[in-house]
Amino acid sequence: MIPAEKLETMLAAGVDTAVLRFTLGSKYLEAGEIQRALEHLLVAVSLDPDYSAAWKVLGKAQGEAGLVDEALETYRKGIEVANRQGDFQAAREMEVFCKRL
């Protein structure tokens, strides 16, 4: 796995993609750095609004940050995107996450 520091170096060098931001956000979320995770995940979905995995992880990060209303709205958007993309497993997972909130 690529360390977050290397990914941050890529970002600083001008590489800015939804996948890079998603990966950084996921790594920071795993490390418990929720605010940093949120920053990157919000950019990921703005760079690629059809990236269902980014919506799912953004909702998780918002939920962990106590931003329940935002998380529910994110999951709703993510479910819509996932269904449109044919990513039905991600849609089902986000439906479950909504119920848990």
MDTraj code that builds the backbone (N, CA, C; nanometers):
import mdtraj as md
import numpy as np

residues = "MET ILE PRO ALA GLU LYS LEU GLU THR MET LEU ALA ALA GLY VAL ASP THR ALA VAL LEU ARG PHE THR LEU GLY SER LYS TYR LEU GLU ALA GLY GLU ILE GLN ARG ALA LEU GLU HIS LEU LEU VAL ALA VAL SER LEU ASP PRO ASP TYR SER ALA ALA TRP LYS VAL LEU GLY LYS ALA GLN GLY GLU ALA GLY LEU VAL ASP GLU ALA LEU GLU THR TYR ARG LYS GLY ILE GLU VAL ALA ASN ARG GLN GLY ASP PHE GLN ALA ALA ARG GLU MET GLU VAL PHE CYS LYS ARG LEU".split()
xyz = np.array([
    [0.0839, -0.1185, 0.0000],
    [0.0000, 0.0000, 0.0000],
    [0.0879, 0.1242, 0.0000],
    [0.0388, 0.2249, -0.0685],
    [0.1117, 0.3500, -0.0769],
    [0.0828, 0.4315, 0.0489],
    [0.1878, 0.4801, 0.1154],
    [0.1647, 0.5611, 0.2353],
    [0.1005, 0.6952, 0.2009],
    [0.0267, 0.7500, 0.2959],
    [-0.0409, 0.8775, 0.2747],
    [0.0578, 0.9879, 0.2389],
    [0.1783, 0.9818, 0.2952],
    [0.2779, 1.0856, 0.2670],
    [0.3128, 1.0888, 0.1185],
    [0.3264, 0.9731, 0.0578],
    [0.3586, 0.9674, -0.0854],
    [0.2412, 1.0229, -0.1674],
    [0.1203, 0.9909, -0.1264],
    [0.0028, 1.0419, -0.1955],
    [-0.0076, 1.1936, -0.1812],
    [0.0253, 1.2448, -0.0633],
    [0.0252, 1.3890, -0.0424],
    [0.1303, 1.4559, -0.1318],
    [0.2438, 1.3890, -0.1504],
    [0.3484, 1.4419, -0.2391],
    [0.2972, 1.4480, -0.3820],
    [0.2258, 1.3459, -0.4245],
    [0.1679, 1.3459, -0.5588],
    [0.0688, 1.4613, -0.5738],
    [-0.0118, 1.4826, -0.4729],
    [-0.1095, 1.5905, -0.4756],
    [-0.0391, 1.7260, -0.4841],
    [0.0656, 1.7428, -0.4047],
    [0.1414, 1.8684, -0.4048],
    [0.2089, 1.8922, -0.5393],
    [0.2402, 1.7837, -0.6105],
    [0.3053, 1.7948, -0.7413],
    [0.2063, 1.8243, -0.8530],
    [0.0790, 1.8347, -0.8194],
    [-0.0208, 1.8712, -0.9193],
    [-0.1103, 1.7588, -0.9664],
    [-0.0901, 1.6391, -0.9158],
    [-0.1784, 1.5274, -0.9506],
    [-0.3007, 1.5385, -0.8596],
    [-0.4154, 1.5632, -0.9194],
    [-0.5364, 1.5775, -0.8384],
    [-0.6508, 1.5071, -0.9094],
    [-0.6786, 1.3863, -0.8651],
    [-0.7848, 1.3063, -0.9247],
    [-0.8792, 1.2579, -0.8154],
    [-0.9967, 1.2165, -0.8568],
    [-1.0932, 1.1630, -0.7614],
    [-1.0380, 1.0384, -0.6917],
    [-0.9677, 0.9553, -0.7662],
    [-0.9122, 0.8323, -0.7070],
    [-0.8068, 0.8664, -0.6022],
    [-0.7202, 0.9626, -0.6328],
    [-0.6183, 1.0030, -0.5362],
    [-0.6841, 1.0590, -0.4104],
    [-0.7825, 1.1455, -0.4270],
    [-0.8504, 1.2049, -0.3126],
    [-0.9271, 1.0996, -0.2331],
    [-0.9904, 1.0054, -0.3024],
    [-1.0615, 0.8966, -0.2359],
    [-0.9644, 0.8132, -0.1523],
    [-0.8507, 0.7803, -0.2113],
    [-0.7512, 0.6990, -0.1413],
    [-0.6979, 0.7719, -0.0186],
    [-0.6650, 0.9001, -0.0348],
    [-0.6193, 0.9785, 0.0803],
    [-0.7268, 0.9842, 0.1881],
    [-0.8499, 1.0127, 0.1476],
    [-0.9585, 1.0194, 0.2443],
    [-0.9773, 0.8882, 0.3186],
    [-0.9688, 0.7787, 0.2460],
    [-0.9840, 0.6465, 0.3081],
    [-0.8725, 0.6195, 0.4078],
    [-0.7498, 0.6539, 0.3697],
    [-0.6355, 0.6316, 0.4593],
    [-0.6473, 0.7154, 0.5862],
    [-0.6860, 0.8424, 0.5701],
    [-0.7009, 0.9277, 0.6879],
    [-0.8161, 0.8802, 0.7757],
    [-0.9220, 0.8316, 0.7163],
    [-1.0335, 0.7794, 0.7954],
    [-0.9886, 0.6577, 0.8760],
    [-0.9147, 0.5689, 0.8120],
    [-0.8625, 0.4508, 0.8818],
    [-0.7717, 0.4899, 0.9973],
    [-0.6994, 0.6012, 0.9807],
    [-0.6069, 0.6479, 1.0841],
    [-0.6766, 0.7314, 1.1914],
    [-0.8083, 0.7509, 1.1761],
    [-0.8826, 0.8280, 1.2741],
    [-0.8731, 0.9784, 1.2557],
    [-0.8176, 1.0222, 1.1443],
    [-0.8064, 1.1654, 1.1148],
    [-0.9275, 1.2061, 1.0305],
    [-1.0395, 1.2178, 1.0978],
    [-1.1677, 1.2341, 1.0289],
    [-1.1753, 1.3654, 0.9516],
    [-1.1279, 1.4748, 1.0097],
    [-1.1369, 1.6029, 0.9403],
    [-1.0580, 1.6016, 0.8096],
    [-0.9379, 1.5461, 0.8138],
    [-0.8575, 1.5363, 0.6913],
    [-0.9252, 1.4438, 0.5905],
    [-0.9841, 1.3366, 0.6403],
    [-1.0561, 1.2444, 0.5518],
    [-1.1704, 1.3169, 0.4829],
    [-1.2479, 1.3919, 0.5596],
    [-1.3611, 1.4647, 0.5028],
    [-1.3169, 1.5606, 0.3931],
    [-1.2094, 1.6323, 0.4167],
    [-1.1600, 1.7283, 0.3177],
    [-1.1330, 1.6595, 0.1839],
    [-1.0637, 1.5484, 0.1881],
    [-1.0278, 1.4783, 0.0642],
    [-1.1483, 1.4114, -0.0005],
    [-1.2351, 1.3547, 0.0793],
    [-1.3521, 1.2855, 0.0240],
    [-1.4505, 1.3826, -0.0395],
    [-1.4651, 1.5007, 0.0180],
    [-1.5519, 1.6018, -0.0433],
    [-1.4982, 1.6441, -0.1799],
    [-1.3672, 1.6550, -0.1903],
    [-1.3079, 1.6886, -0.3204],
    [-1.3270, 1.5724, -0.4179],
    [-1.3126, 1.4505, -0.3695],
    [-1.3285, 1.3329, -0.4566],
    [-1.4651, 1.3320, -0.5237],
    [-1.5714, 1.3545, -0.4463],
    [-1.7051, 1.3512, -0.5070],
    [-1.7315, 1.4738, -0.5944],
    [-1.6617, 1.5837, -0.5668],
    [-1.6790, 1.6998, -0.6548],
    [-1.6048, 1.6788, -0.7864],
    [-1.4907, 1.6092, -0.7823],
    [-1.4161, 1.5797, -0.9047],
    [-1.4860, 1.4746, -0.9904],
    [-1.5499, 1.3778, -0.9239],
    [-1.6209, 1.2718, -0.9957],
    [-1.7504, 1.2395, -0.9218],
    [-1.8571, 1.3118, -0.9559],
    [-1.9850, 1.2901, -0.8871],
    [-2.0448, 1.1506, -0.9082],
    [-1.9895, 1.0721, -0.9988],
    [-2.0401, 0.9364, -1.0242],
    [-1.9567, 0.8279, -0.9554],
    [-1.8727, 0.8666, -0.8623],
    [-1.7825, 0.7734, -0.7931],
    [-1.8544, 0.7215, -0.6678],
    [-1.9275, 0.6124, -0.6831],
    [-2.0130, 0.5637, -0.5742],
    [-1.9334, 0.5252, -0.4492],
    [-1.8153, 0.4695, -0.4653],
    [-1.7354, 0.4322, -0.3486],
    [-1.6976, 0.5553, -0.2669],
    [-1.6712, 0.6663, -0.3341],
    [-1.6367, 0.7897, -0.2634],
    [-1.7558, 0.8415, -0.1838],
    [-1.8743, 0.8321, -0.2402],
    [-1.9948, 0.8729, -0.1665],
    [-2.0107, 0.7871, -0.0409],
    [-1.9873, 0.6571, -0.0555],
    [-2.0042, 0.5645, 0.0572],
    [-1.9070, 0.5982, 0.1705],
    [-1.7812, 0.6195, 0.1375],
    [-1.6817, 0.6475, 0.2412],
    [-1.7018, 0.7878, 0.2988],
    [-1.7436, 0.8832, 0.2153],
    [-1.7744, 1.0172, 0.2659],
    [-1.8867, 1.0097, 0.3690],
    [-1.9910, 0.9342, 0.3408],
    [-2.0999, 0.9173, 0.4369],
    [-2.0515, 0.8555, 0.5666],
    [-1.9634, 0.7586, 0.5555],
    [-1.9079, 0.6948, 0.6754],
    [-1.8297, 0.7966, 0.7579],
    [-1.7470, 0.8761, 0.6914],
    [-1.6669, 0.9768, 0.7615],
    [-1.7573, 1.0801, 0.8283],
    [-1.8606, 1.1231, 0.7587],
    [-1.9535, 1.2196, 0.8172],
    [-2.0242, 1.1596, 0.9383],
    [-2.0633, 1.0347, 0.9276],
    [-2.1268, 0.9681, 1.0410],
    [-2.0338, 0.9601, 1.1612],
    [-1.9074, 0.9263, 1.1364],
    [-1.8107, 0.9176, 1.2453],
    [-1.7816, 1.0541, 1.3059],
    [-1.7997, 1.1593, 1.2267],
    [-1.7785, 1.2954, 1.2770],
    [-1.9010, 1.3491, 1.3498],
    [-2.0081, 1.2692, 1.3547],
    [-2.1302, 1.3124, 1.4204],
    [-2.2189, 1.3990, 1.3334],
    [-2.1890, 1.4055, 1.2045],
    [-2.2664, 1.4851, 1.1090],
    [-2.3747, 1.3975, 1.0471],
    [-2.4728, 1.3610, 1.1286],
    [-2.5725, 1.2622, 1.0888],
    [-2.6565, 1.3091, 0.9702],
    [-2.7060, 1.4313, 0.9740],
    [-2.7885, 1.4806, 0.8628],
    [-2.7104, 1.4821, 0.7321],
    [-2.5847, 1.5275, 0.7394],
    [-2.5007, 1.5299, 0.6204],
    [-2.4731, 1.3894, 0.5696],
    [-2.4490, 1.2980, 0.6626],
    [-2.4222, 1.1592, 0.6243],
    [-2.5431, 1.0982, 0.5545],
    [-2.6612, 1.1227, 0.6077],
    [-2.7828, 1.0689, 0.5453],
    [-2.8008, 1.1244, 0.4047],
    [-2.7788, 1.2529, 0.3878],
    [-2.7908, 1.3138, 0.2548],
    [-2.6854, 1.2579, 0.1599],
    [-2.5633, 1.2399, 0.2089],
    [-2.4566, 1.1826, 0.1270],
    [-2.4919, 1.0414, 0.0845],
    [-2.5401, 0.9615, 0.1776],
    [-2.5791, 0.8245, 0.1428],
    [-2.6922, 0.8240, 0.0399],
    [-2.7884, 0.9149, 0.0540],
    [-2.8980, 0.9210, -0.0438],
    [-2.8438, 0.9516, -0.1843],
    [-2.7532, 1.0481, -0.1913],
    [-2.6910, 1.0801, -0.3206],
    [-2.6112, 0.9605, -0.3708],
    [-2.5378, 0.8977, -0.2805],
    [-2.4559, 0.7819, -0.3175],
    [-2.5393, 0.6657, -0.3676],
    [-2.6527, 0.6420, -0.3057],
    [-2.7425, 0.5346, -0.3493],
    [-2.7925, 0.5632, -0.4903],
    [-2.8289, 0.6874, -0.5144],
    [-2.8758, 0.7274, -0.6471],
    [-2.7661, 0.7057, -0.7519],
    [-2.6445, 0.7483, -0.7195],
    [-2.5313, 0.7315, -0.8111],
    [-2.5033, 0.5833, -0.8333],
    [-2.4975, 0.5072, -0.7251],
    [-2.4653, 0.3647, -0.7356],
    [-2.5679, 0.2910, -0.8206],
    [-2.6946, 0.3190, -0.7990],
    [-2.7988, 0.2542, -0.8793],
    [-2.7858, 0.2921, -1.0264],
    [-2.7588, 0.4187, -1.0530],
    [-2.7431, 0.4648, -1.1912],
    [-2.6220, 0.3987, -1.2582],
    [-2.5161, 0.3728, -1.1798],
    [-2.3939, 0.3117, -1.2316],
    [-2.4020, 0.1585, -1.2359],
    [-2.5067, 0.1029, -1.1787],
    [-2.5188, -0.0429, -1.1728],
    [-2.4400, -0.1048, -1.0589],
    [-2.3973, -0.0229, -0.9641],
    [-2.3212, -0.0698, -0.8491],
    [-2.4192, -0.0999, -0.7350],
    [-2.4957, -0.2060, -0.7546],
    [-2.6059, -0.2365, -0.6632],
    [-2.5598, -0.2791, -0.5246],
    [-2.4428, -0.3413, -0.5150],
    [-2.3896, -0.3795, -0.3839],
    [-2.3614, -0.2549, -0.3003],
    [-2.2979, -0.1553, -0.3600],
    [-2.2697, -0.0304, -0.2870],
    [-2.4004, 0.0375, -0.2463],
    [-2.4991, 0.0354, -0.3343],
    [-2.6290, 0.0952, -0.3020],
    [-2.6912, 0.0259, -0.1816],
    [-2.6876, -0.1079, -0.1793],
    [-2.7442, -0.1823, -0.0662],
    [-2.6689, -0.1507, 0.0632],
    [-2.5367, -0.1434, 0.0540],
    [-2.4576, -0.1121, 0.1732],
    [-2.4954, 0.0253, 0.2278],
    [-2.5082, 0.1234, 0.1394],
    [-2.5434, 0.2584, 0.1849],
    [-2.6848, 0.2627, 0.2426],
    [-2.7754, 0.1822, 0.1892],
    [-2.9096, 0.1737, 0.2472],
    [-2.9041, 0.1223, 0.3904],
    [-2.8212, 0.0228, 0.4138],
    [-2.8031, -0.0314, 0.5489],
    [-2.7425, 0.0748, 0.6412],
    [-2.6408, 0.1458, 0.5894],
    [-2.5764, 0.2498, 0.6711],
    [-2.6756, 0.3593, 0.7097],
    [-2.7654, 0.3932, 0.6169],
    [-2.8692, 0.4937, 0.6465],
    [-2.9567, 0.4465, 0.7619],
    [-2.9973, 0.3223, 0.7580],
    [-3.0839, 0.2685, 0.8632],
    [-3.0123, 0.2685, 0.9990],
    [-2.8820, 0.2447, 0.9975],
    [-2.8063, 0.2420, 1.1216],
    [-2.7914, 0.3804, 1.1836],
    [-2.7934, 0.4828, 1.0986],
    [-2.7812, 0.6188, 1.1518],
    [-2.9109, 0.6591, 1.2180],
])
top = md.Topology()
chain = top.add_chain()
for i, resn in enumerate(residues, 1):
    res = top.add_residue(resn, chain, resSeq=i)
    for name in ("N", "CA", "C"):
        top.add_atom(name, md.element.get_by_symbol(name[0]), res)
traj = md.Trajectory(xyz[None], top)
